Amino acid sequence: MKRVLSNISIRSTGLAVALLGSLAWCGCSSMGSAALDPQKVAAFSPVAEMATSRDAAHLAGDYIAAHPGTQVALGTGDSMMPRYRNNTVIVVERRPMSELKPGMTIVFQSREGWPVAHVLVARAADGWITQGLNNPQPDGRPVTEANYVGVLVKAYELSNDPMLALSRDLSSADAGAYASEDAPPAYATVAKAP
């Protein structure tokens, strides 16, 4: 399994949520064929909201502050295209495996220990079969209680449009805060609510 690393640092007065570590969107395949149902994915995997990096930090930070046990991470890679683009900020919430449904995007640990976000395709005798939306085959390892992390509940696609970023920054109450690509990267793995 390939892992793509990306780090981002976000500075803000009052809230310094560094988007932290990265999540691989890509995965290996060897479990045979499976059919991803686009309607189920649309029903159970949230659409990514367009946001500046600063807005994404605030929105994700507010959500994890209000929902103990949730985590924020930065997804990288292209296996979840077109639903989630490279460098999408995601919020993950631990839910019981009994609540999982095909079409949900979940996060799990790969054999190598990397966090991966892919879609649940079907329940199997030994766990859940997952697959990246842009991958031709399902992942090679089922998701079980041992490697399951949580369900993707929020997603924020970082805007590369400078006009959108500027308009959001100027309209916010805290116009002095900004995101900087020149700032040193954060090296934590995941931000968790207390």
C-alpha positions as CSV (number, residue, x, y, z in Angstrom):
1,M,0.0,0.0,0.0
2,K,1.3,3.4,-0.9
3,R,1.1,6.3,1.5
4,V,1.4,9.9,0.5
5,L,2.4,12.4,3.2
6,S,1.2,15.9,3.4
7,N,1.3,18.3,6.3
8,I,-0.4,21.6,6.8
9,S,0.0,24.2,9.5
10,I,-2.8,26.6,10.3
11,R,-2.4,29.6,12.6
12,S,-5.3,31.3,14.2
13,T,-5.8,33.4,17.3
14,G,-8.0,31.4,19.7
15,L,-7.9,28.2,17.8
16,A,-4.7,26.5,16.6
17,V,-5.9,23.3,15.1
18,A,-3.0,21.9,13.1
19,L,-4.1,19.5,10.5
20,L,-2.1,16.8,11.5
21,G,-0.7,13.9,9.9
22,S,-2.2,12.5,6.8
23,L,-4.5,9.9,5.8
24,A,-3.9,7.8,2.7
25,W,-6.8,7.7,0.3
26,C,-5.0,5.0,-1.7
27,G,-5.1,1.2,-1.1
28,C,-4.1,-2.1,-2.3
29,S,-6.3,-4.6,-4.0
30,S,-6.6,-8.4,-3.9
31,M,-10.0,-9.3,-2.5
32,G,-11.6,-9.8,-5.9
33,S,-14.3,-7.7,-7.4
34,A,-16.9,-5.7,-5.6
35,A,-19.5,-3.2,-6.7
36,L,-19.5,0.3,-5.3
37,D,-23.0,1.7,-5.2
38,P,-22.8,5.4,-5.9
39,Q,-26.3,6.0,-4.4
40,K,-25.2,4.5,-1.1
41,V,-22.0,6.5,-1.1
42,A,-24.0,9.7,-1.7
43,A,-26.4,8.8,1.1
44,F,-23.8,7.8,3.7
45,S,-20.6,9.7,3.0
46,P,-20.8,13.5,3.5
47,V,-20.1,15.9,0.7
48,A,-17.0,17.9,1.2
49,E,-17.7,21.6,1.9
50,M,-15.4,24.1,0.2
51,A,-13.4,26.0,2.8
52,T,-10.2,28.0,3.2
53,S,-7.6,26.2,5.3
54,R,-8.4,28.6,8.2
55,D,-12.1,28.0,7.9
56,A,-11.6,24.2,7.7
57,A,-9.5,24.4,10.9
58,H,-12.2,26.4,12.7
59,L,-15.1,24.2,11.5
60,A,-13.3,20.9,12.3
61,G,-12.1,22.3,15.6
62,D,-15.6,23.4,16.6
63,Y,-17.0,20.0,15.7
64,I,-14.4,18.0,17.6
65,A,-14.8,20.3,20.6
66,A,-18.5,19.6,20.7
67,H,-18.1,15.8,20.0
68,P,-15.7,14.2,22.4
69,G,-13.8,11.3,20.9
70,T,-13.8,12.7,17.3
71,Q,-10.6,13.3,15.4
72,V,-9.5,15.6,12.6
73,A,-7.0,14.5,9.9
74,L,-5.9,15.5,6.4
75,G,-6.6,13.0,3.7
76,T,-4.1,12.7,0.8
77,G,-4.1,10.9,-2.5
78,D,-6.6,10.3,-5.2
79,S,-8.3,7.0,-4.5
80,M,-11.4,8.7,-3.1
81,M,-11.9,11.0,-6.1
82,P,-14.2,12.5,-7.1
83,R,-15.9,12.6,-3.7
84,Y,-12.8,13.7,-1.8
85,R,-9.9,15.4,-3.4
86,N,-6.3,15.3,-2.3
87,N,-5.8,17.3,0.9
88,T,-9.4,17.2,2.2
89,V,-9.7,17.9,5.9
90,I,-11.9,15.2,7.4
91,V,-13.5,14.6,10.8
92,V,-13.8,11.0,12.0
93,E,-16.1,9.8,14.7
94,R,-15.9,6.4,16.4
95,R,-19.2,4.6,16.1
96,P,-20.1,1.0,16.9
97,M,-19.3,-1.4,14.1
98,S,-22.9,-2.6,14.3
99,E,-24.0,0.8,13.0
100,L,-21.9,0.6,9.8
101,K,-23.6,0.5,6.4
102,P,-22.4,0.0,2.9
103,G,-21.6,3.4,1.3
104,M,-20.1,4.9,4.5
105,T,-16.6,6.2,4.3
106,I,-14.6,4.9,7.2
107,V,-11.0,5.2,8.5
108,F,-9.1,2.1,9.3
109,Q,-5.4,1.1,9.8
110,S,-3.6,-0.7,7.0
111,R,-1.3,-3.6,7.6
112,E,1.5,-1.1,7.7
113,G,-0.3,0.9,10.4
114,W,-1.2,3.9,8.2
115,P,-4.7,5.3,8.5
116,V,-6.7,4.8,5.3
117,A,-10.2,6.3,4.4
118,H,-12.2,4.2,2.0
119,V,-15.8,3.2,1.4
120,L,-17.6,0.2,2.9
121,V,-18.6,-2.0,0.1
122,A,-20.1,-5.1,1.8
123,R,-20.1,-7.0,5.0
124,A,-18.0,-10.2,4.9
125,A,-17.7,-13.2,7.3
126,D,-14.4,-11.7,8.6
127,G,-15.3,-8.0,8.7
128,W,-16.0,-5.4,6.1
129,I,-14.8,-5.1,2.5
130,T,-13.6,-1.6,1.6
131,Q,-12.6,0.1,-1.6
132,G,-11.4,3.5,-2.7
133,L,-13.9,5.2,-5.1
134,N,-11.2,5.6,-7.7
135,N,-9.7,2.1,-7.2
136,P,-10.6,-0.7,-9.6
137,Q,-10.6,-3.4,-6.9
138,P,-11.4,-3.7,-3.2
139,D,-8.7,-3.4,-0.5
140,G,-6.8,-6.6,0.3
141,R,-7.6,-6.7,4.0
142,P,-11.0,-6.7,5.7
143,V,-11.9,-4.0,8.3
144,T,-12.4,-5.6,11.7
145,E,-12.8,-4.3,15.2
146,A,-9.0,-4.5,15.5
147,N,-8.2,-2.1,12.7
148,Y,-11.3,0.1,12.6
149,V,-10.9,3.7,13.6
150,G,-14.2,5.5,12.8
151,V,-16.7,6.9,10.3
152,L,-16.0,10.1,8.3
153,V,-18.7,12.5,9.5
154,K,-17.5,15.9,8.0
155,A,-15.2,16.8,5.1
156,Y,-13.8,20.2,4.1
157,E,-12.2,20.6,0.7
158,L,-9.4,23.2,0.8
159,S,-10.0,26.0,-1.7
160,N,-7.2,26.9,-4.0
161,D,-9.2,29.8,-5.3
162,P,-7.5,33.0,-3.9
163,M,-10.7,35.1,-4.3
164,L,-12.8,32.6,-2.3
165,A,-10.0,32.4,0.3
166,L,-9.8,36.2,0.5
167,S,-13.5,36.8,0.7
168,R,-13.9,34.3,3.5
169,D,-10.9,35.7,5.4
170,L,-12.2,39.3,5.1
171,S,-15.7,38.4,6.1
172,S,-14.7,36.5,9.2
173,A,-14.6,38.2,12.6
174,D,-11.0,37.4,13.1
175,A,-9.4,38.9,9.9
176,G,-6.0,38.9,11.5
177,A,-5.6,35.2,11.5
178,Y,-4.3,33.5,8.4
179,A,-3.0,30.3,7.0
180,S,0.5,30.1,5.7
181,E,2.1,27.5,3.4
182,D,5.5,28.9,4.4
183,A,4.9,28.0,8.1
184,P,6.7,24.9,9.4
185,P,4.5,21.8,9.0
186,A,2.8,20.1,12.0
187,Y,4.0,16.6,12.7
188,A,1.3,15.2,15.0
189,T,-0.8,12.4,13.8
190,V,-4.4,13.3,14.7
191,A,-6.0,15.9,16.8
192,K,-8.5,14.5,19.2
193,A,-11.2,16.1,21.3
194,P,-10.6,15.7,25.1
